[in-house]
Amino acid sequence: MKSRLLILALLSLILFSCTKEYNCVCGSDGGEPYVLIISANNLDDAITECSPSGSDCEIEE
């Protein structure tokens, strides 16, 4: 039982450690921009999450 729990915990750690944090900058056209931190598996997923259609947000490079 303990070994199953340990394996499950290890697999969960590996899955969550594959994500990276990206800065999503919004409202940069006027005033002070604000930054949202997005966790995603890759840059393409972060861009999709940060910049939905009609959004003024973009990933900070």
N, CA, C and O atoms as a CHARMM CRD file, in Angstrom:
* protein
*
  244
    1    1 MET  N      0.83000  -1.19300   0.00000 PROA 1      0.00000
    2    1 MET  CA     0.00000   0.00000   0.00000 PROA 1      0.00000
    3    1 MET  C      0.87300   1.25500   0.00000 PROA 1      0.00000
    4    1 MET  O      0.60700   2.20000  -0.74300 PROA 1      0.00000
    5    2 LYS  N      1.90700   1.26200   0.82800 PROA 2      0.00000
    6    2 LYS  CA     2.77100   2.43900   0.89900 PROA 2      0.00000
    7    2 LYS  C      3.51400   2.66900  -0.41300 PROA 2      0.00000
    8    2 LYS  O      3.72400   3.81300  -0.81500 PROA 2      0.00000
    9    3 SER  N      3.91200   1.58800  -1.08000 PROA 3      0.00000
   10    3 SER  CA     4.64600   1.74100  -2.33500 PROA 3      0.00000
   11    3 SER  C      3.74500   2.30700  -3.42800 PROA 3      0.00000
   12    3 SER  O      4.21200   3.09000  -4.25500 PROA 3      0.00000
   13    4 ARG  N      2.46600   1.93100  -3.45400 PROA 4      0.00000
   14    4 ARG  CA     1.52700   2.49200  -4.42300 PROA 4      0.00000
   15    4 ARG  C      1.34200   3.99600  -4.19000 PROA 4      0.00000
   16    4 ARG  O      1.30700   4.78600  -5.13300 PROA 4      0.00000
   17    5 LEU  N      1.22600   4.35800  -2.94700 PROA 5      0.00000
   18    5 LEU  CA     1.05900   5.76600  -2.60500 PROA 5      0.00000
   19    5 LEU  C      2.29700   6.56900  -2.98000 PROA 5      0.00000
   20    5 LEU  O      2.18700   7.68900  -3.48000 PROA 5      0.00000
   21    6 LEU  N      3.46400   6.00500  -2.74300 PROA 6      0.00000
   22    6 LEU  CA     4.71300   6.66300  -3.08900 PROA 6      0.00000
   23    6 LEU  C      4.84200   6.82200  -4.60300 PROA 6      0.00000
   24    6 LEU  O      5.25800   7.88000  -5.07400 PROA 6      0.00000
   25    7 ILE  N      4.49900   5.80300  -5.36200 PROA 7      0.00000
   26    7 ILE  CA     4.55800   5.87900  -6.82300 PROA 7      0.00000
   27    7 ILE  C      3.57200   6.91400  -7.34000 PROA 7      0.00000
   28    7 ILE  O      3.90500   7.68900  -8.23700 PROA 7      0.00000
   29    8 LEU  N      2.37900   6.93900  -6.79600 PROA 8      0.00000
   30    8 LEU  CA     1.38200   7.92600  -7.20300 PROA 8      0.00000
   31    8 LEU  C      1.85400   9.34400  -6.89900 PROA 8      0.00000
   32    8 LEU  O      1.67800  10.24100  -7.72400 PROA 8      0.00000
   33    9 ALA  N      2.43900   9.55500  -5.75000 PROA 9      0.00000
   34    9 ALA  CA     2.95200  10.86800  -5.37900 PROA 9      0.00000
   35    9 ALA  C      4.08900  11.29000  -6.31600 PROA 9      0.00000
   36    9 ALA  O      4.16400  12.45100  -6.71800 PROA 9      0.00000
   37   10 LEU  N      4.95800  10.36200  -6.65600 PROA 10     0.00000
   38   10 LEU  CA     6.06900  10.65500  -7.55800 PROA 10     0.00000
   39   10 LEU  C      5.57200  11.01200  -8.95200 PROA 10     0.00000
   40   10 LEU  O      6.06200  11.96600  -9.55700 PROA 10     0.00000
   41   11 LEU  N      4.60900  10.26200  -9.46800 PROA 11     0.00000
   42   11 LEU  CA     4.04200  10.56800 -10.78500 PROA 11     0.00000
   43   11 LEU  C      3.34700  11.92600 -10.79500 PROA 11     0.00000
   44   11 LEU  O      3.45200  12.66700 -11.77300 PROA 11     0.00000
   45   12 SER  N      2.65600  12.25100  -9.74200 PROA 12     0.00000
   46   12 SER  CA     1.99200  13.55700  -9.64700 PROA 12     0.00000
   47   12 SER  C      3.01700  14.68300  -9.64900 PROA 12     0.00000
   48   12 SER  O      2.81400  15.71200 -10.29400 PROA 12     0.00000
   49   13 LEU  N      4.10200  14.49100  -8.93800 PROA 13     0.00000
   50   13 LEU  CA     5.16100  15.49800  -8.89400 PROA 13     0.00000
   51   13 LEU  C      5.76600  15.69600 -10.27400 PROA 13     0.00000
   52   13 LEU  O      6.02200  16.83000 -10.67900 PROA 13     0.00000
   53   14 ILE  N      5.99600  14.62400 -10.99200 PROA 14     0.00000
   54   14 ILE  CA     6.57200  14.71900 -12.33500 PROA 14     0.00000
   55   14 ILE  C      5.62600  15.45000 -13.27300 PROA 14     0.00000
   56   14 ILE  O      6.06600  16.29300 -14.05600 PROA 14     0.00000
   57   15 LEU  N      4.33900  15.14600 -13.21100 PROA 15     0.00000
   58   15 LEU  CA     3.37800  15.79900 -14.09900 PROA 15     0.00000
   59   15 LEU  C      3.28000  17.29400 -13.83400 PROA 15     0.00000
   60   15 LEU  O      3.20600  18.08300 -14.77600 PROA 15     0.00000
   61   16 PHE  N      3.27700  17.69300 -12.57200 PROA 16     0.00000
   62   16 PHE  CA     3.16200  19.10400 -12.25100 PROA 16     0.00000
   63   16 PHE  C      4.47100  19.85200 -12.46300 PROA 16     0.00000
   64   16 PHE  O      4.44500  21.06800 -12.65200 PROA 16     0.00000
   65   17 SER  N      5.58900  19.18600 -12.43900 PROA 17     0.00000
   66   17 SER  CA     6.86500  19.86200 -12.62600 PROA 17     0.00000
   67   17 SER  C      7.15300  20.15600 -14.09800 PROA 17     0.00000
   68   17 SER  O      8.11300  20.86500 -14.40100 PROA 17     0.00000
   69   18 CYS  N      6.34800  19.62800 -15.01300 PROA 18     0.00000
   70   18 CYS  CA     6.54100  19.86900 -16.43900 PROA 18     0.00000
   71   18 CYS  C      6.01900  21.23200 -16.86900 PROA 18     0.00000
   72   18 CYS  O      6.25300  21.65200 -18.00200 PROA 18     0.00000
   73   19 THR  N      5.32700  21.91500 -15.99800 PROA 19     0.00000
   74   19 THR  CA     4.80000  23.22700 -16.35700 PROA 19     0.00000
   75   19 THR  C      5.82000  24.30900 -16.04700 PROA 19     0.00000
   76   19 THR  O      6.67200  24.15500 -15.17200 PROA 19     0.00000
   77   20 LYS  N      5.71500  25.39400 -16.77600 PROA 20     0.00000
   78   20 LYS  CA     6.59400  26.53800 -16.59300 PROA 20     0.00000
   79   20 LYS  C      5.71300  27.76800 -16.40200 PROA 20     0.00000
   80   20 LYS  O      4.59000  27.81600 -16.90200 PROA 20     0.00000
   81   21 GLU  N      6.21800  28.74900 -15.68500 PROA 21     0.00000
   82   21 GLU  CA     5.44800  29.97000 -15.47900 PROA 21     0.00000
   83   21 GLU  C      5.83400  31.01500 -16.51000 PROA 21     0.00000
   84   21 GLU  O      7.01100  31.21500 -16.80800 PROA 21     0.00000
   85   22 TYR  N      4.81800  31.67800 -17.04800 PROA 22     0.00000
   86   22 TYR  CA     5.00500  32.72500 -18.04700 PROA 22     0.00000
   87   22 TYR  C      4.31400  33.99400 -17.55600 PROA 22     0.00000
   88   22 TYR  O      3.27400  33.92500 -16.90000 PROA 22     0.00000
   89   23 ASN  N      4.88800  35.14400 -17.87100 PROA 23     0.00000
   90   23 ASN  CA     4.28300  36.42300 -17.52300 PROA 23     0.00000
   91   23 ASN  C      3.36700  36.85800 -18.65100 PROA 23     0.00000
   92   23 ASN  O      3.78800  36.94000 -19.80500 PROA 23     0.00000
   93   24 CYS  N      2.13100  37.13100 -18.32400 PROA 24     0.00000
   94   24 CYS  CA     1.12900  37.60000 -19.27400 PROA 24     0.00000
   95   24 CYS  C      0.85700  39.07100 -18.93700 PROA 24     0.00000
   96   24 CYS  O      0.26700  39.38400 -17.90300 PROA 24     0.00000
   97   25 VAL  N      1.29600  39.96200 -19.82700 PROA 25     0.00000
   98   25 VAL  CA     1.18600  41.40300 -19.58600 PROA 25     0.00000
   99   25 VAL  C     -0.08700  41.91800 -20.24900 PROA 25     0.00000
  100   25 VAL  O     -0.31600  41.67900 -21.43500 PROA 25     0.00000
  101   26 CYS  N     -0.91300  42.62300 -19.48000 PROA 26     0.00000
  102   26 CYS  CA    -2.19300  43.12900 -19.98200 PROA 26     0.00000
  103   26 CYS  C     -2.30100  44.63200 -19.75500 PROA 26     0.00000
  104   26 CYS  O     -1.74000  45.17500 -18.80300 PROA 26     0.00000
  105   27 GLY  N     -3.03200  45.28800 -20.64700 PROA 27     0.00000
  106   27 GLY  CA    -3.29400  46.71100 -20.48700 PROA 27     0.00000
  107   27 GLY  C     -2.09100  47.58700 -20.73500 PROA 27     0.00000
  108   27 GLY  O     -1.93400  48.61100 -20.07000 PROA 27     0.00000
  109   28 SER  N     -1.23600  47.22100 -21.66800 PROA 28     0.00000
  110   28 SER  CA    -0.01700  48.00200 -21.90000 PROA 28     0.00000
  111   28 SER  C     -0.23900  49.19800 -22.82400 PROA 28     0.00000
  112   28 SER  O      0.68700  49.98200 -23.03700 PROA 28     0.00000
  113   29 ASP  N     -1.44900  49.35800 -23.37900 PROA 29     0.00000
  114   29 ASP  CA    -1.71600  50.48400 -24.27700 PROA 29     0.00000
  115   29 ASP  C     -1.80300  51.81600 -23.53600 PROA 29     0.00000
  116   29 ASP  O     -1.39700  52.84400 -24.07900 PROA 29     0.00000
  117   30 GLY  N     -2.30600  51.82000 -22.35200 PROA 30     0.00000
  118   30 GLY  CA    -2.42600  53.05000 -21.58800 PROA 30     0.00000
  119   30 GLY  C     -2.37600  52.75200 -20.10800 PROA 30     0.00000
  120   30 GLY  O     -2.81700  51.69400 -19.65900 PROA 30     0.00000
  121   31 GLY  N     -1.83700  53.69100 -19.35300 PROA 31     0.00000
  122   31 GLY  CA    -1.76100  53.47700 -17.91400 PROA 31     0.00000
  123   31 GLY  C     -0.71000  52.45800 -17.54400 PROA 31     0.00000
  124   31 GLY  O      0.17300  52.13500 -18.33900 PROA 31     0.00000
  125   32 GLU  N     -0.81300  51.96400 -16.35200 PROA 32     0.00000
  126   32 GLU  CA     0.14800  50.99800 -15.82700 PROA 32     0.00000
  127   32 GLU  C     -0.30200  49.57900 -16.18100 PROA 32     0.00000
  128   32 GLU  O     -1.39600  49.17600 -15.78700 PROA 32     0.00000
  129   33 PRO  N      0.51200  48.81100 -16.91500 PROA 33     0.00000
  130   33 PRO  CA     0.11200  47.44000 -17.24300 PROA 33     0.00000
  131   33 PRO  C      0.14200  46.54400 -16.01100 PROA 33     0.00000
  132   33 PRO  O      0.86100  46.81800 -15.05000 PROA 33     0.00000
  133   34 TYR  N     -0.63100  45.49100 -16.04700 PROA 34     0.00000
  134   34 TYR  CA    -0.59400  44.51600 -14.96500 PROA 34     0.00000
  135   34 TYR  C     -0.16800  43.16900 -15.53600 PROA 34     0.00000
  136   34 TYR  O     -0.36100  42.88600 -16.71900 PROA 34     0.00000
  137   35 VAL  N      0.40600  42.35900 -14.68100 PROA 35     0.00000
  138   35 VAL  CA     0.99300  41.09500 -15.10000 PROA 35     0.00000
  139   35 VAL  C      0.27000  39.94400 -14.41000 PROA 35     0.00000
  140   35 VAL  O      0.09500  39.94100 -13.19100 PROA 35     0.00000
  141   36 LEU  N     -0.14500  38.97400 -15.20800 PROA 36     0.00000
  142   36 LEU  CA    -0.71700  37.73000 -14.69800 PROA 36     0.00000
  143   36 LEU  C      0.32200  36.63800 -14.89900 PROA 36     0.00000
  144   36 LEU  O      1.00000  36.61600 -15.92700 PROA 36     0.00000
  145   37 ILE  N      0.45700  35.75100 -13.95900 PROA 37     0.00000
  146   37 ILE  CA     1.39100  34.63900 -14.10200 PROA 37     0.00000
  147   37 ILE  C      0.58700  33.41000 -14.50900 PROA 37     0.00000
  148   37 ILE  O     -0.35900  33.00900 -13.83200 PROA 37     0.00000
  149   38 ILE  N      0.99200  32.82400 -15.63900 PROA 38     0.00000
  150   38 ILE  CA     0.30200  31.67200 -16.19800 PROA 38     0.00000
  151   38 ILE  C      1.22500  30.46400 -16.13500 PROA 38     0.00000
  152   38 ILE  O      2.39800  30.55900 -16.49500 PROA 38     0.00000
  153   39 SER  N      0.71300  29.34600 -15.68700 PROA 39     0.00000
  154   39 SER  CA     1.46000  28.08600 -15.70900 PROA 39     0.00000
  155   39 SER  C      0.97800  27.27800 -16.90100 PROA 39     0.00000
  156   39 SER  O     -0.21600  27.01500 -17.04200 PROA 39     0.00000
  157   40 ALA  N      1.91600  26.88400 -17.75900 PROA 40     0.00000
  158   40 ALA  CA     1.56800  26.11300 -18.95200 PROA 40     0.00000
  159   40 ALA  C      2.69100  25.14300 -19.28300 PROA 40     0.00000
  160   40 ALA  O      3.82700  25.30600 -18.83700 PROA 40     0.00000
  161   41 ASN  N      2.35700  24.14400 -20.06600 PROA 41     0.00000
  162   41 ASN  CA     3.34100  23.13600 -20.45400 PROA 41     0.00000
  163   41 ASN  C      4.33300  23.65200 -21.49100 PROA 41     0.00000
  164   41 ASN  O      5.47600  23.19600 -21.53400 PROA 41     0.00000
  165   42 ASN  N      3.90800  24.59500 -22.32600 PROA 42     0.00000
  166   42 ASN  CA     4.79900  25.13400 -23.35000 PROA 42     0.00000
  167   42 ASN  C      4.36500  26.54300 -23.71700 PROA 42     0.00000
  168   42 ASN  O      3.32100  27.01700 -23.26900 PROA 42     0.00000
  169   43 LEU  N      5.16600  27.20600 -24.53100 PROA 43     0.00000
  170   43 LEU  CA     4.90800  28.59700 -24.88900 PROA 43     0.00000
  171   43 LEU  C      3.60900  28.74700 -25.67400 PROA 43     0.00000
  172   43 LEU  O      2.86700  29.70300 -25.45100 PROA 43     0.00000
  173   44 ASP  N      3.32100  27.83000 -26.57900 PROA 44     0.00000
  174   44 ASP  CA     2.09000  27.90900 -27.36900 PROA 44     0.00000
  175   44 ASP  C      0.84800  27.86000 -26.48900 PROA 44     0.00000
  176   44 ASP  O     -0.10000  28.61300 -26.71400 PROA 44     0.00000
  177   45 ASP  N      0.84300  26.98200 -25.49200 PROA 45     0.00000
  178   45 ASP  CA    -0.28400  26.90700 -24.56100 PROA 45     0.00000
  179   45 ASP  C     -0.40900  28.18400 -23.74200 PROA 45     0.00000
  180   45 ASP  O     -1.51800  28.64100 -23.46500 PROA 45     0.00000
  181   46 ALA  N      0.72400  28.76000 -23.35400 PROA 46     0.00000
  182   46 ALA  CA     0.71200  30.00200 -22.57500 PROA 46     0.00000
  183   46 ALA  C      0.15800  31.14600 -23.41900 PROA 46     0.00000
  184   46 ALA  O     -0.62200  31.95800 -22.92100 PROA 46     0.00000
  185   47 ILE  N      0.55000  31.21900 -24.68300 PROA 47     0.00000
  186   47 ILE  CA     0.04400  32.27300 -25.56800 PROA 47     0.00000
  187   47 ILE  C     -1.46200  32.13500 -25.74800 PROA 47     0.00000
  188   47 ILE  O     -2.18900  33.12700 -25.70600 PROA 47     0.00000
  189   48 THR  N     -1.92800  30.91000 -25.94900 PROA 48     0.00000
  190   48 THR  CA    -3.36400  30.67400 -26.11400 PROA 48     0.00000
  191   48 THR  C     -4.13800  31.09800 -24.87500 PROA 48     0.00000
  192   48 THR  O     -5.19800  31.71300 -24.98500 PROA 48     0.00000
  193   49 GLU  N     -3.61800  30.77600 -23.70500 PROA 49     0.00000
  194   49 GLU  CA    -4.30000  31.11600 -22.45700 PROA 49     0.00000
  195   49 GLU  C     -4.22800  32.61600 -22.16800 PROA 49     0.00000
  196   49 GLU  O     -5.18000  33.19600 -21.64500 PROA 49     0.00000
  197   50 CYS  N     -3.11500  33.23300 -22.50600 PROA 50     0.00000
  198   50 CYS  CA    -2.90100  34.64300 -22.19700 PROA 50     0.00000
  199   50 CYS  C     -3.65100  35.57000 -23.14700 PROA 50     0.00000
  200   50 CYS  O     -4.16200  36.60700 -22.72400 PROA 50     0.00000
  201   51 SER  N     -3.72100  35.20900 -24.42200 PROA 51     0.00000
  202   51 SER  CA    -4.23100  36.12400 -25.44800 PROA 51     0.00000
  203   51 SER  C     -5.46700  35.58900 -26.15400 PROA 51     0.00000
  204   51 SER  O     -5.41200  35.30000 -27.34900 PROA 51     0.00000
  205   52 PRO  N     -6.57300  35.45300 -25.44600 PROA 52     0.00000
  206   52 PRO  CA    -7.78700  35.03400 -26.15200 PROA 52     0.00000
  207   52 PRO  C     -8.23200  36.12400 -27.11900 PROA 52     0.00000
  208   52 PRO  O     -7.78500  37.26700 -27.01400 PROA 52     0.00000
  209   53 SER  N     -9.08000  35.79000 -28.02900 PROA 53     0.00000
  210   53 SER  CA    -9.55900  36.73600 -29.04100 PROA 53     0.00000
  211   53 SER  C    -10.12100  38.01000 -28.39000 PROA 53     0.00000
  212   53 SER  O    -10.94600  37.93800 -27.47900 PROA 53     0.00000
  213   54 GLY  N     -9.67000  39.15700 -28.86300 PROA 54     0.00000
  214   54 GLY  CA   -10.11800  40.43700 -28.33000 PROA 54     0.00000
  215   54 GLY  C     -9.36900  40.91900 -27.10800 PROA 54     0.00000
  216   54 GLY  O     -9.70600  41.96600 -26.55500 PROA 54     0.00000
  217   55 SER  N     -8.37100  40.19000 -26.67700 PROA 55     0.00000
  218   55 SER  CA    -7.60800  40.53700 -25.48400 PROA 55     0.00000
  219   55 SER  C     -6.45700  41.48400 -25.83100 PROA 55     0.00000
  220   55 SER  O     -5.92200  41.44400 -26.93900 PROA 55     0.00000
  221   56 ASP  N     -6.08500  42.32800 -24.88100 PROA 56     0.00000
  222   56 ASP  CA    -4.91000  43.18400 -25.08300 PROA 56     0.00000
  223   56 ASP  C     -3.71300  42.63100 -24.31800 PROA 56     0.00000
  224   56 ASP  O     -2.76700  43.36300 -24.02800 PROA 56     0.00000
  225   57 CYS  N     -3.75000  41.34400 -23.99300 PROA 57     0.00000
  226   57 CYS  CA    -2.68400  40.69400 -23.23700 PROA 57     0.00000
  227   57 CYS  C     -1.73000  39.96000 -24.17300 PROA 57     0.00000
  228   57 CYS  O     -2.12500  39.47900 -25.23600 PROA 57     0.00000
  229   58 GLU  N     -0.47500  39.88500 -23.76100 PROA 58     0.00000
  230   58 GLU  CA     0.49800  39.12100 -24.52500 PROA 58     0.00000
  231   58 GLU  C      1.57600  38.59300 -23.59000 PROA 58     0.00000
  232   58 GLU  O      1.80200  39.14300 -22.51300 PROA 58     0.00000
  233   59 ILE  N      2.23300  37.52600 -24.01100 PROA 59     0.00000
  234   59 ILE  CA     3.30000  36.91100 -23.22100 PROA 59     0.00000
  235   59 ILE  C      4.52700  37.81300 -23.25800 PROA 59     0.00000
  236   59 ILE  O      4.93900  38.27700 -24.32200 PROA 59     0.00000
  237   60 GLU  N      5.09900  38.05400 -22.09900 PROA 60     0.00000
  238   60 GLU  CA     6.31400  38.85200 -22.00500 PROA 60     0.00000
  239   60 GLU  C      7.50000  37.96900 -22.39600 PROA 60     0.00000
  240   60 GLU  O      7.70300  36.90000 -21.82100 PROA 60     0.00000
  241   61 GLU  N      8.26300  38.41500 -23.35400 PROA 61     0.00000
  242   61 GLU  CA     9.41700  37.63500 -23.83700 PROA 61     0.00000
  243   61 GLU  C     10.64700  37.93800 -23.01900 PROA 61     0.00000
  244   61 GLU  O     11.71200  37.37900 -23.27500 PROA 61     0.00000
